[in-house]
Structures are given as C-alpha cells and as structure tokens.
C-alpha cells in the first residue's frame, strides 16, 4: 500500500480508539491516548523493530567482548614497577 493510505489507516484507528477521550482532563486519559498513537505508529513494523533490537544486542555484546579482552590484556601485561634503589 502507498504510504499515504497507510497513514490514513493509522489515523483512522487512532480516532476510533480514542473517540471522545481527547477533550477529557486527566493524566491517565492523556497517557492512554498517547499509548494508542504509539501502538498505531508501530503497527506492522515488527520485523524492523526485531532487526533493530538484534542489531542493538549485537553492538552491546561486541562492546562487552571488547571490554573483556581489554581487561584480560591489562591483567596479563601488568607493568613491572622496579624498586627504587636507596643509597646508604
């Protein structure tokens, strides 16, 4: 479907689910309306979201592996501190 049609469908879904709630006062109602908007925006993007999550997890694991390698190298190659000679 063209992007314009998808946007119209998402807008219609949001309007249907939040009918009569937008003019209400209250934090819970406003929070619910925002939550419905987010759900409508993210609908159909499951594969993209999973791919992004997998990519993020790969970056985190690579960073953790690099930190572990750096810590191991630091433990192996500890600089030797020579004792200072004190003259009598």
mmCIF file as gemmi writes it, N, C-alpha and C atoms, coordinates in Angstrom:
data_model
loop_
_atom_site.group_PDB
_atom_site.id
_atom_site.type_symbol
_atom_site.label_atom_id
_atom_site.label_alt_id
_atom_site.label_comp_id
_atom_site.label_asym_id
_atom_site.label_entity_id
_atom_site.label_seq_id
_atom_site.pdbx_PDB_ins_code
_atom_site.Cartn_x
_atom_site.Cartn_y
_atom_site.Cartn_z
_atom_site.occupancy
_atom_site.B_iso_or_equiv
_atom_site.pdbx_formal_charge
_atom_site.auth_seq_id
_atom_site.auth_asym_id
_atom_site.pdbx_PDB_model_num
ATOM 1 N N . UNK Axp A 1 ? 0.834 -1.181 0 1 0 ? 1 A 1
ATOM 2 C CA . UNK Axp A 1 ? 0 0 0 1 0 ? 1 A 1
ATOM 3 C C . UNK Axp A 1 ? 0.881 1.247 0 1 0 ? 1 A 1
ATOM 4 N N . UNK Axp A 2 ? 0.393 2.309 -0.613 1 0 ? 2 A 1
ATOM 5 C CA . UNK Axp A 2 ? 1.148 3.561 -0.602 1 0 ? 2 A 1
ATOM 6 C C . UNK Axp A 2 ? 1.219 4.137 0.817 1 0 ? 2 A 1
ATOM 7 N N . UNK Axp A 3 ? 2.254 4.898 1.099 1 0 ? 3 A 1
ATOM 8 C CA . UNK Axp A 3 ? 2.406 5.468 2.44 1 0 ? 3 A 1
ATOM 9 C C . UNK Axp A 3 ? 1.237 6.352 2.86 1 0 ? 3 A 1
ATOM 10 N N . UNK Axp A 4 ? 0.635 7.034 1.886 1 0 ? 4 A 1
ATOM 11 C CA . UNK Axp A 4 ? -0.484 7.916 2.212 1 0 ? 4 A 1
ATOM 12 C C . UNK Axp A 4 ? -1.67 7.104 2.738 1 0 ? 4 A 1
ATOM 13 N N . UNK Axp A 5 ? -1.925 5.953 2.126 1 0 ? 5 A 1
ATOM 14 C CA . UNK Axp A 5 ? -3.037 5.099 2.554 1 0 ? 5 A 1
ATOM 15 C C . UNK Axp A 5 ? -2.749 4.53 3.934 1 0 ? 5 A 1
ATOM 16 N N . UNK Axp A 6 ? -1.502 4.131 4.164 1 0 ? 6 A 1
ATOM 17 C CA . UNK Axp A 6 ? -1.138 3.594 5.476 1 0 ? 6 A 1
ATOM 18 C C . UNK Axp A 6 ? -1.315 4.651 6.559 1 0 ? 6 A 1
ATOM 19 N N . UNK Axp A 7 ? -0.91 5.877 6.27 1 0 ? 7 A 1
ATOM 20 C CA . UNK Axp A 7 ? -1.051 6.959 7.247 1 0 ? 7 A 1
ATOM 21 C C . UNK Axp A 7 ? -2.518 7.216 7.56 1 0 ? 7 A 1
ATOM 22 N N . UNK Axp A 8 ? -3.361 7.172 6.537 1 0 ? 8 A 1
ATOM 23 C CA . UNK Axp A 8 ? -4.796 7.389 6.75 1 0 ? 8 A 1
ATOM 24 C C . UNK Axp A 8 ? -5.392 6.276 7.601 1 0 ? 8 A 1
ATOM 25 N N . UNK Axp A 9 ? -4.968 5.031 7.36 1 0 ? 9 A 1
ATOM 26 C CA . UNK Axp A 9 ? -5.476 3.909 8.16 1 0 ? 9 A 1
ATOM 27 C C . UNK Axp A 9 ? -5.067 4.056 9.621 1 0 ? 9 A 1
ATOM 28 N N . UNK Axp A 10 ? -3.806 4.427 9.848 1 0 ? 10 A 1
ATOM 29 C CA . UNK Axp A 10 ? -3.328 4.604 11.217 1 0 ? 10 A 1
ATOM 30 C C . UNK Axp A 10 ? -4.101 5.717 11.911 1 0 ? 10 A 1
ATOM 31 N N . UNK Axp A 11 ? -4.343 6.799 11.186 1 0 ? 11 A 1
ATOM 32 C CA . UNK Axp A 11 ? -5.072 7.923 11.756 1 0 ? 11 A 1
ATOM 33 C C . UNK Axp A 11 ? -6.491 7.505 12.119 1 0 ? 11 A 1
ATOM 34 N N . UNK Axp A 12 ? -7.128 6.722 11.244 1 0 ? 12 A 1
ATOM 35 C CA . UNK Axp A 12 ? -8.493 6.266 11.498 1 0 ? 12 A 1
ATOM 36 C C . UNK Axp A 12 ? -8.54 5.352 12.723 1 0 ? 12 A 1
ATOM 37 N N . UNK Axp A 13 ? -7.562 4.476 12.855 1 0 ? 13 A 1
ATOM 38 C CA . UNK Axp A 13 ? -7.51 3.579 14.012 1 0 ? 13 A 1
ATOM 39 C C . UNK Axp A 13 ? -7.396 4.382 15.298 1 0 ? 13 A 1
ATOM 40 N N . UNK Axp A 14 ? -6.52 5.38 15.296 1 0 ? 14 A 1
ATOM 41 C CA . UNK Axp A 14 ? -6.342 6.216 16.486 1 0 ? 14 A 1
ATOM 42 C C . UNK Axp A 14 ? -7.627 6.954 16.81 1 0 ? 14 A 1
ATOM 43 N N . UNK Axp A 15 ? -8.282 7.502 15.797 1 0 ? 15 A 1
ATOM 44 C CA . UNK Axp A 15 ? -9.526 8.238 16.031 1 0 ? 15 A 1
ATOM 45 C C . UNK Axp A 15 ? -10.618 7.326 16.575 1 0 ? 15 A 1
ATOM 46 N N . UNK Axp A 16 ? -10.694 6.09 16.065 1 0 ? 16 A 1
ATOM 47 C CA . UNK Axp A 16 ? -11.721 5.16 16.532 1 0 ? 16 A 1
ATOM 48 C C . UNK Axp A 16 ? -11.491 4.759 17.988 1 0 ? 16 A 1
ATOM 49 N N . UNK Axp A 17 ? -10.256 4.495 18.343 1 0 ? 17 A 1
ATOM 50 C CA . UNK Axp A 17 ? -9.969 4.018 19.698 1 0 ? 17 A 1
ATOM 51 C C . UNK Axp A 17 ? -10.01 5.126 20.738 1 0 ? 17 A 1
ATOM 52 N N . UNK Axp A 18 ? -9.786 6.361 20.309 1 0 ? 18 A 1
ATOM 53 C CA . UNK Axp A 18 ? -9.755 7.468 21.274 1 0 ? 18 A 1
ATOM 54 C C . UNK Axp A 18 ? -10.959 8.388 21.127 1 0 ? 18 A 1
ATOM 55 N N . UNK Axp A 19 ? -12.043 7.898 20.556 1 0 ? 19 A 1
ATOM 56 C CA . UNK Axp A 19 ? -13.221 8.723 20.325 1 0 ? 19 A 1
ATOM 57 C C . UNK Axp A 19 ? -13.75 9.261 21.651 1 0 ? 19 A 1
ATOM 58 N N . UNK Axp A 20 ? -13.819 10.575 21.771 1 0 ? 20 A 1
ATOM 59 C CA . UNK Axp A 20 ? -14.365 11.2 22.962 1 0 ? 20 A 1
ATOM 60 C C . UNK Axp A 20 ? -13.398 11.333 24.117 1 0 ? 20 A 1
ATOM 61 N N . UNK Axp A 21 ? -12.178 10.876 23.978 1 0 ? 21 A 1
ATOM 62 C CA . UNK Axp A 21 ? -11.233 10.918 25.09 1 0 ? 21 A 1
ATOM 63 C C . UNK Axp A 21 ? -10.265 12.091 25.012 1 0 ? 21 A 1
ATOM 64 N N . UNK Axp A 22 ? -10.112 12.679 23.844 1 0 ? 22 A 1
ATOM 65 C CA . UNK Axp A 22 ? -9.087 13.71 23.671 1 0 ? 22 A 1
ATOM 66 C C . UNK Axp A 22 ? -9.395 14.981 24.453 1 0 ? 22 A 1
ATOM 67 N N . UNK Axp A 23 ? -10.669 15.278 24.687 1 0 ? 23 A 1
ATOM 68 C CA . UNK Axp A 23 ? -11.028 16.51 25.381 1 0 ? 23 A 1
ATOM 69 C C . UNK Axp A 23 ? -11.186 16.316 26.881 1 0 ? 23 A 1
ATOM 70 N N . UNK Axp A 24 ? -10.955 15.115 27.357 1 0 ? 24 A 1
ATOM 71 C CA . UNK Axp A 24 ? -11.086 14.848 28.786 1 0 ? 24 A 1
ATOM 72 C C . UNK Axp A 24 ? -9.864 15.378 29.519 1 0 ? 24 A 1
ATOM 73 N N . UNK Axp A 25 ? -10.087 15.79 30.739 1 0 ? 25 A 1
ATOM 74 C CA . UNK Axp A 25 ? -8.972 16.214 31.575 1 0 ? 25 A 1
ATOM 75 C C . UNK Axp A 25 ? -8.485 14.992 32.345 1 0 ? 25 A 1
ATOM 76 N N . UNK Axp A 26 ? -7.218 14.954 32.595 1 0 ? 26 A 1
ATOM 77 C CA . UNK Axp A 26 ? -6.67 13.861 33.385 1 0 ? 26 A 1
ATOM 78 C C . UNK Axp A 26 ? -5.441 13.272 32.737 1 0 ? 26 A 1
ATOM 79 N N . UNK Axp A 27 ? -4.498 12.946 33.57 1 0 ? 27 A 1
ATOM 80 C CA . UNK Axp A 27 ? -3.226 12.414 33.077 1 0 ? 27 A 1
ATOM 81 C C . UNK Axp A 27 ? -3.399 11.005 32.52 1 0 ? 27 A 1
ATOM 82 N N . UNK Axp A 28 ? -4.259 10.214 33.151 1 0 ? 28 A 1
ATOM 83 C CA . UNK Axp A 28 ? -4.449 8.835 32.686 1 0 ? 28 A 1
ATOM 84 C C . UNK Axp A 28 ? -5.02 8.803 31.274 1 0 ? 28 A 1
ATOM 85 N N . UNK Axp A 29 ? -5.979 9.666 31.021 1 0 ? 29 A 1
ATOM 86 C CA . UNK Axp A 29 ? -6.598 9.704 29.698 1 0 ? 29 A 1
ATOM 87 C C . UNK Axp A 29 ? -5.6 10.157 28.648 1 0 ? 29 A 1
ATOM 88 N N . UNK Axp A 30 ? -4.834 11.2 28.961 1 0 ? 30 A 1
ATOM 89 C CA . UNK Axp A 30 ? -3.829 11.689 28.013 1 0 ? 30 A 1
ATOM 90 C C . UNK Axp A 30 ? -2.772 10.623 27.751 1 0 ? 30 A 1
ATOM 91 N N . UNK Axp A 31 ? -2.394 9.918 28.8 1 0 ? 31 A 1
ATOM 92 C CA . UNK Axp A 31 ? -1.398 8.85 28.66 1 0 ? 31 A 1
ATOM 93 C C . UNK Axp A 31 ? -1.944 7.724 27.779 1 0 ? 31 A 1
ATOM 94 N N . UNK Axp A 32 ? -3.226 7.388 27.967 1 0 ? 32 A 1
ATOM 95 C CA . UNK Axp A 32 ? -3.844 6.342 27.158 1 0 ? 32 A 1
ATOM 96 C C . UNK Axp A 32 ? -3.892 6.743 25.69 1 0 ? 32 A 1
ATOM 97 N N . UNK Axp A 33 ? -4.238 8.002 25.416 1 0 ? 33 A 1
ATOM 98 C CA . UNK Axp A 33 ? -4.306 8.488 24.035 1 0 ? 33 A 1
ATOM 99 C C . UNK Axp A 33 ? -2.927 8.412 23.388 1 0 ? 33 A 1
ATOM 100 N N . UNK Axp A 34 ? -1.888 8.823 24.104 1 0 ? 34 A 1
ATOM 101 C CA . UNK Axp A 34 ? -0.521 8.754 23.568 1 0 ? 34 A 1
ATOM 102 C C . UNK Axp A 34 ? -0.101 7.309 23.317 1 0 ? 34 A 1
ATOM 103 N N . UNK Axp A 35 ? -0.5 6.414 24.217 1 0 ? 35 A 1
ATOM 104 C CA . UNK Axp A 35 ? -0.166 4.999 24.06 1 0 ? 35 A 1
ATOM 105 C C . UNK Axp A 35 ? -0.832 4.42 22.812 1 0 ? 35 A 1
ATOM 106 N N . UNK Axp A 36 ? -2.068 4.778 22.567 1 0 ? 36 A 1
ATOM 107 C CA . UNK Axp A 36 ? -2.777 4.299 21.379 1 0 ? 36 A 1
ATOM 108 C C . UNK Axp A 36 ? -2.109 4.833 20.118 1 0 ? 36 A 1
ATOM 109 N N . UNK Axp A 37 ? -1.672 6.096 20.149 1 0 ? 37 A 1
ATOM 110 C CA . UNK Axp A 37 ? -0.973 6.667 18.994 1 0 ? 37 A 1
ATOM 111 C C . UNK Axp A 37 ? 0.319 5.908 18.709 1 0 ? 37 A 1
ATOM 112 N N . UNK Axp A 38 ? 1.067 5.599 19.76 1 0 ? 38 A 1
ATOM 113 C CA . UNK Axp A 38 ? 2.323 4.864 19.588 1 0 ? 38 A 1
ATOM 114 C C . UNK Axp A 38 ? 2.066 3.472 19.018 1 0 ? 38 A 1
ATOM 115 N N . UNK Axp A 39 ? 1.033 2.806 19.508 1 0 ? 39 A 1
ATOM 116 C CA . UNK Axp A 39 ? 0.709 1.476 19.005 1 0 ? 39 A 1
ATOM 117 C C . UNK Axp A 39 ? 0.336 1.53 17.532 1 0 ? 39 A 1
ATOM 118 N N . UNK Axp A 40 ? -0.408 2.546 17.137 1 0 ? 40 A 1
ATOM 119 C CA . UNK Axp A 40 ? -0.813 2.671 15.738 1 0 ? 40 A 1
ATOM 120 C C . UNK Axp A 40 ? 0.392 2.958 14.85 1 0 ? 40 A 1
ATOM 121 N N . UNK Axp A 41 ? 1.333 3.765 15.334 1 0 ? 41 A 1
ATOM 122 C CA . UNK Axp A 41 ? 2.528 4.071 14.545 1 0 ? 41 A 1
ATOM 123 C C . UNK Axp A 41 ? 3.407 2.838 14.367 1 0 ? 41 A 1
ATOM 124 N N . UNK Axp A 42 ? 3.499 2.019 15.402 1 0 ? 42 A 1
ATOM 125 C CA . UNK Axp A 42 ? 4.384 0.858 15.363 1 0 ? 42 A 1
ATOM 126 C C . UNK Axp A 42 ? 3.728 -0.38 14.763 1 0 ? 42 A 1
ATOM 127 N N . UNK Axp A 43 ? 2.467 -0.3 14.427 1 0 ? 43 A 1
ATOM 128 C CA . UNK Axp A 43 ? 1.767 -1.455 13.866 1 0 ? 43 A 1
ATOM 129 C C . UNK Axp A 43 ? 2.365 -1.816 12.511 1 0 ? 43 A 1
ATOM 130 N N . UNK Axp A 44 ? 2.692 -3.076 12.335 1 0 ? 44 A 1
ATOM 131 C CA . UNK Axp A 44 ? 3.217 -3.548 11.059 1 0 ? 44 A 1
ATOM 132 C C . UNK Axp A 44 ? 4.723 -3.402 10.923 1 0 ? 44 A 1
ATOM 133 N N . UNK Axp A 45 ? 5.383 -2.889 11.921 1 0 ? 45 A 1
ATOM 134 C CA . UNK Axp A 45 ? 6.829 -2.708 11.86 1 0 ? 45 A 1
ATOM 135 C C . UNK Axp A 45 ? 7.566 -3.725 12.726 1 0 ? 45 A 1
ATOM 136 N N . UNK Axp A 46 ? 6.95 -4.872 12.954 1 0 ? 46 A 1
ATOM 137 C CA . UNK Axp A 46 ? 7.522 -5.853 13.871 1 0 ? 46 A 1
ATOM 138 C C . UNK Axp A 46 ? 8.882 -6.348 13.385 1 0 ? 46 A 1
ATOM 139 N N . UNK Axp A 47 ? 9.007 -6.624 12.099 1 0 ? 47 A 1
ATOM 140 C CA . UNK Axp A 47 ? 10.277 -7.12 11.569 1 0 ? 47 A 1
ATOM 141 C C . UNK Axp A 47 ? 11.371 -6.073 11.715 1 0 ? 47 A 1
ATOM 142 N N . UNK Axp A 48 ? 11.034 -4.826 11.435 1 0 ? 48 A 1
ATOM 143 C CA . UNK Axp A 48 ? 12.021 -3.75 11.562 1 0 ? 48 A 1
ATOM 144 C C . UNK Axp A 48 ? 12.437 -3.565 13.015 1 0 ? 48 A 1
ATOM 145 N N . UNK Axp A 49 ? 11.472 -3.651 13.921 1 0 ? 49 A 1
ATOM 146 C CA . UNK Axp A 49 ? 11.783 -3.489 15.336 1 0 ? 49 A 1
ATOM 147 C C . UNK Axp A 49 ? 12.646 -4.636 15.834 1 0 ? 49 A 1
ATOM 148 N N . UNK Axp A 50 ? 12.346 -5.872 15.388 1 0 ? 50 A 1
ATOM 149 C CA . UNK Axp A 50 ? 13.152 -7.025 15.787 1 0 ? 50 A 1
ATOM 150 C C . UNK Axp A 50 ? 14.563 -6.914 15.235 1 0 ? 50 A 1
ATOM 151 N N . UNK Axp A 51 ? 14.688 -6.452 14 1 0 ? 51 A 1
ATOM 152 C CA . UNK Axp A 51 ? 16.012 -6.282 13.4 1 0 ? 51 A 1
ATOM 153 C C . UNK Axp A 51 ? 16.81 -5.224 14.157 1 0 ? 51 A 1
ATOM 154 N N . UNK Axp A 52 ? 16.16 -4.151 14.537 1 0 ? 52 A 1
ATOM 155 C CA . UNK Axp A 52 ? 16.839 -3.098 15.294 1 0 ? 52 A 1
ATOM 156 C C . UNK Axp A 52 ? 17.263 -3.605 16.669 1 0 ? 52 A 1
ATOM 157 N N . UNK Axp A 53 ? 16.407 -4.401 17.304 1 0 ? 53 A 1
ATOM 158 C CA . UNK Axp A 53 ? 16.747 -4.955 18.612 1 0 ? 53 A 1
ATOM 159 C C . UNK Axp A 53 ? 17.918 -5.929 18.502 1 0 ? 53 A 1
ATOM 160 N N . UNK Axp A 54 ? 17.928 -6.746 17.45 1 0 ? 54 A 1
ATOM 161 C CA . UNK Axp A 54 ? 19.026 -7.689 17.251 1 0 ? 54 A 1
ATOM 162 C C . UNK Axp A 54 ? 20.333 -6.945 16.984 1 0 ? 54 A 1
ATOM 163 N N . UNK Axp A 55 ? 20.248 -5.891 16.205 1 0 ? 55 A 1
ATOM 164 C CA . UNK Axp A 55 ? 21.44 -5.087 15.908 1 0 ? 55 A 1
ATOM 165 C C . UNK Axp A 55 ? 21.972 -4.441 17.184 1 0 ? 55 A 1
ATOM 166 N N . UNK Axp A 56 ? 21.07 -3.937 18.006 1 0 ? 56 A 1
ATOM 167 C CA . UNK Axp A 56 ? 21.469 -3.308 19.26 1 0 ? 56 A 1
ATOM 168 C C . UNK Axp A 56 ? 22.102 -4.334 20.196 1 0 ? 56 A 1
ATOM 169 N N . UNK Axp A 57 ? 21.533 -5.537 20.251 1 0 ? 57 A 1
ATOM 170 C CA . UNK Axp A 57 ? 22.092 -6.59 21.091 1 0 ? 57 A 1
ATOM 171 C C . UNK Axp A 57 ? 23.473 -6.995 20.605 1 0 ? 57 A 1
ATOM 172 N N . UNK Axp A 58 ? 23.668 -7.037 19.292 1 0 ? 58 A 1
ATOM 173 C CA . UNK Axp A 58 ? 24.976 -7.381 18.735 1 0 ? 58 A 1
ATOM 174 C C . UNK Axp A 58 ? 26.013 -6.326 19.101 1 0 ? 58 A 1
ATOM 175 N N . UNK Axp A 59 ? 25.625 -5.073 19.056 1 0 ? 59 A 1
ATOM 176 C CA . UNK Axp A 59 ? 26.544 -3.989 19.419 1 0 ? 59 A 1
ATOM 177 C C . UNK Axp A 59 ? 26.917 -4.089 20.895 1 0 ? 59 A 1
ATOM 178 N N . UNK Axp A 60 ? 25.933 -4.372 21.737 1 0 ? 60 A 1
ATOM 179 C CA . UNK Axp A 60 ? 26.189 -4.483 23.173 1 0 ? 60 A 1
ATOM 180 C C . UNK Axp A 60 ? 27.11 -5.662 23.462 1 0 ? 60 A 1
ATOM 181 N N . UNK Axp A 61 ? 26.869 -6.804 22.812 1 0 ? 61 A 1
ATOM 182 C CA . UNK Axp A 61 ? 27.716 -7.972 23.051 1 0 ? 61 A 1
ATOM 183 C C . UNK Axp A 61 ? 29.129 -7.744 22.53 1 0 ? 61 A 1
ATOM 184 N N . UNK Axp A 62 ? 29.26 -7.057 21.401 1 0 ? 62 A 1
ATOM 185 C CA . UNK Axp A 62 ? 30.591 -6.755 20.87 1 0 ? 62 A 1
ATOM 186 C C . UNK Axp A 62 ? 31.337 -5.815 21.812 1 0 ? 62 A 1
ATOM 187 N N . UNK Axp A 63 ? 30.627 -4.872 22.37 1 0 ? 63 A 1
ATOM 188 C CA . UNK Axp A 63 ? 31.243 -3.934 23.307 1 0 ? 63 A 1
ATOM 189 C C . UNK Axp A 63 ? 31.685 -4.668 24.575 1 0 ? 63 A 1
ATOM 190 N N . UNK Axp A 64 ? 30.85 -5.586 25.062 1 0 ? 64 A 1
ATOM 191 C CA . UNK Axp A 64 ? 31.201 -6.357 26.251 1 0 ? 64 A 1
ATOM 192 C C . UNK Axp A 64 ? 32.415 -7.241 25.977 1 0 ? 64 A 1
ATOM 193 N N . UNK Axp A 65 ? 32.478 -7.839 24.79 1 0 ? 65 A 1
ATOM 194 C CA . UNK Axp A 65 ? 33.623 -8.675 24.429 1 0 ? 65 A 1
ATOM 195 C C . UNK Axp A 65 ? 34.896 -7.837 24.355 1 0 ? 65 A 1
ATOM 196 N N . UNK Axp A 66 ? 34.798 -6.642 23.818 1 0 ? 66 A 1
ATOM 197 C CA . UNK Axp A 66 ? 35.962 -5.758 23.737 1 0 ? 66 A 1
ATOM 198 C C . UNK Axp A 66 ? 36.434 -5.356 25.131 1 0 ? 66 A 1
ATOM 199 N N . UNK Axp A 67 ? 35.492 -5.081 26.026 1 0 ? 67 A 1
ATOM 200 C CA . UNK Axp A 67 ? 35.852 -4.742 27.404 1 0 ? 67 A 1
ATOM 201 C C . UNK Axp A 67 ? 36.531 -5.919 28.092 1 0 ? 67 A 1
ATOM 202 N N . UNK Axp A 68 ? 36.005 -7.138 27.878 1 0 ? 68 A 1
ATOM 203 C CA . UNK Axp A 68 ? 36.595 -8.325 28.488 1 0 ? 68 A 1
ATOM 204 C C . UNK Axp A 68 ? 38.011 -8.543 27.96 1 0 ? 68 A 1
ATOM 205 N N . UNK Axp A 69 ? 38.193 -8.359 26.667 1 0 ? 69 A 1
ATOM 206 C CA . UNK Axp A 69 ? 39.517 -8.523 26.067 1 0 ? 69 A 1
ATOM 207 C C . UNK Axp A 69 ? 40.485 -7.485 26.62 1 0 ? 69 A 1
ATOM 208 N N . UNK Axp A 70 ? 40.019 -6.267 26.758 1 0 ? 70 A 1
ATOM 209 C CA . UNK Axp A 70 ? 40.856 -5.192 27.286 1 0 ? 70 A 1
ATOM 210 C C . UNK Axp A 70 ? 41.252 -5.482 28.738 1 0 ? 70 A 1
ATOM 211 N N . UNK Axp A 71 ? 40.303 -5.974 29.531 1 0 ? 71 A 1
ATOM 212 C CA . UNK Axp A 71 ? 40.588 -6.309 30.926 1 0 ? 71 A 1
ATOM 213 C C . UNK Axp A 71 ? 41.58 -7.465 31.012 1 0 ? 71 A 1
ATOM 214 N N . UNK Axp A 72 ? 41.429 -8.458 30.137 1 0 ? 72 A 1
ATOM 215 C CA . UNK Axp A 72 ? 42.343 -9.598 30.128 1 0 ? 72 A 1
ATOM 216 C C . UNK Axp A 72 ? 43.755 -9.155 29.761 1 0 ? 72 A 1
ATOM 217 N N . UNK Axp A 73 ? 43.87 -8.313 28.745 1 0 ? 73 A 1
ATOM 218 C CA . UNK Axp A 73 ? 45.188 -7.809 28.353 1 0 ? 73 A 1
ATOM 219 C C . UNK Axp A 73 ? 45.809 -6.97 29.466 1 0 ? 73 A 1
ATOM 220 N N . UNK Axp A 74 ? 45.001 -6.203 30.155 1 0 ? 74 A 1
ATOM 221 C CA . UNK Axp A 74 ? 45.509 -5.401 31.264 1 0 ? 74 A 1
ATOM 222 C C . UNK Axp A 74 ? 46.007 -6.294 32.393 1 0 ? 74 A 1
ATOM 223 N N . UNK Axp A 75 ? 45.318 -7.424 32.615 1 0 ? 75 A 1
ATOM 224 C CA . UNK Axp A 75 ? 45.741 -8.347 33.667 1 0 ? 75 A 1
ATOM 225 C C . UNK Axp A 75 ? 47.019 -9.085 33.267 1 0 ? 75 A 1
ATOM 226 N N . UNK Axp A 76 ? 47.157 -9.417 31.998 1 0 ? 76 A 1
ATOM 227 C CA . UNK Axp A 76 ? 48.342 -10.154 31.548 1 0 ? 76 A 1
ATOM 228 C C . UNK Axp A 76 ? 49.584 -9.273 31.502 1 0 ? 76 A 1
ATOM 229 N N . UNK Axp A 77 ? 49.422 -8.088 31.018 1 0 ? 77 A 1
ATOM 230 C CA . UNK Axp A 77 ? 50.571 -7.206 30.829 1 0 ? 77 A 1
ATOM 231 C C . UNK Axp A 77 ? 50.598 -6.104 31.887 1 0 ? 77 A 1
ATOM 232 N N . UNK Axp A 78 ? 50.713 -6.525 33.127 1 0 ? 78 A 1
ATOM 233 C CA . UNK Axp A 78 ? 50.809 -5.582 34.23 1 0 ? 78 A 1
ATOM 234 C C . UNK Axp A 78 ? 52.205 -4.969 34.204 1 0 ? 78 A 1
ATOM 235 N N . UNK Axp A 79 ? 52.307 -3.664 34.237 1 0 ? 79 A 1
ATOM 236 C CA . UNK Axp A 79 ? 53.64 -3.056 34.21 1 0 ? 79 A 1
ATOM 237 C C . UNK Axp A 79 ? 54.424 -3.391 35.481 1 0 ? 79 A 1
ATOM 238 N N . UNK Axp A 80 ? 55.704 -3.672 35.293 1 0 ? 80 A 1
ATOM 239 C CA . UNK Axp A 80 ? 56.568 -4.023 36.418 1 0 ? 80 A 1
ATOM 240 C C . UNK Axp A 80 ? 57.126 -2.736 37.002 1 0 ? 80 A 1
ATOM 241 N N . UNK Axp A 81 ? 56.941 -2.6 38.284 1 0 ? 81 A 1
ATOM 242 C CA . UNK Axp A 81 ? 57.461 -1.415 38.962 1 0 ? 81 A 1
ATOM 243 C C . UNK Axp A 81 ? 58.767 -1.818 39.634 1 0 ? 81 A 1
ATOM 244 N N . UNK Axp A 82 ? 59.852 -1.238 39.177 1 0 ? 82 A 1
ATOM 245 C CA . UNK Axp A 82 ? 61.162 -1.553 39.742 1 0 ? 82 A 1
ATOM 246 C C . UNK Axp A 82 ? 61.305 -0.849 41.08 1 0 ? 82 A 1
ATOM 247 N N . UNK Axp A 83 ? 61.875 -1.581 42.045 1 0 ? 83 A 1
ATOM 248 C CA . UNK Axp A 83 ? 62.099 -0.995 43.361 1 0 ? 83 A 1
ATOM 249 C C . UNK Axp A 83 ? 63.18 0.067 43.252 1 0 ? 83 A 1
ATOM 250 N N . UNK Axp A 84 ? 62.933 1.176 43.87 1 0 ? 84 A 1
ATOM 251 C CA . UNK Axp A 84 ? 63.876 2.278 43.799 1 0 ? 84 A 1
ATOM 252 C C . UNK Axp A 84 ? 65.069 1.991 44.713 1 0 ? 84 A 1
ATOM 253 N N . UNK Axp A 85 ? 66.267 2.181 44.175 1 0 ? 85 A 1
ATOM 254 C CA . UNK Axp A 85 ? 67.472 1.934 44.962 1 0 ? 85 A 1
ATOM 255 C C . UNK Axp A 85 ? 67.72 3.13 45.867 1 0 ? 85 A 1
ATOM 256 N N . UNK Axp A 86 ? 67.948 2.823 47.122 1 0 ? 86 A 1
ATOM 257 C CA . UNK Axp A 86 ? 68.201 3.876 48.097 1 0 ? 86 A 1
ATOM 258 C C . UNK Axp A 86 ? 69.683 3.848 48.459 1 0 ? 86 A 1
ATOM 259 N N . UNK Axp A 87 ? 70.395 4.912 48.213 1 0 ? 87 A 1
ATOM 260 C CA . UNK Axp A 87 ? 71.82 4.912 48.597 1 0 ? 87 A 1
ATOM 261 C C . UNK Axp A 87 ? 71.975 5.022 50.117 1 0 ? 87 A 1
ATOM 262 N N . UNK Axp A 88 ? 73.07 4.398 50.642 1 0 ? 88 A 1
ATOM 263 C CA . UNK Axp A 88 ? 73.288 4.412 52.09 1 0 ? 88 A 1
ATOM 264 C C . UNK Axp A 88 ? 73.892 5.671 52.537 1 0 ? 88 A 1
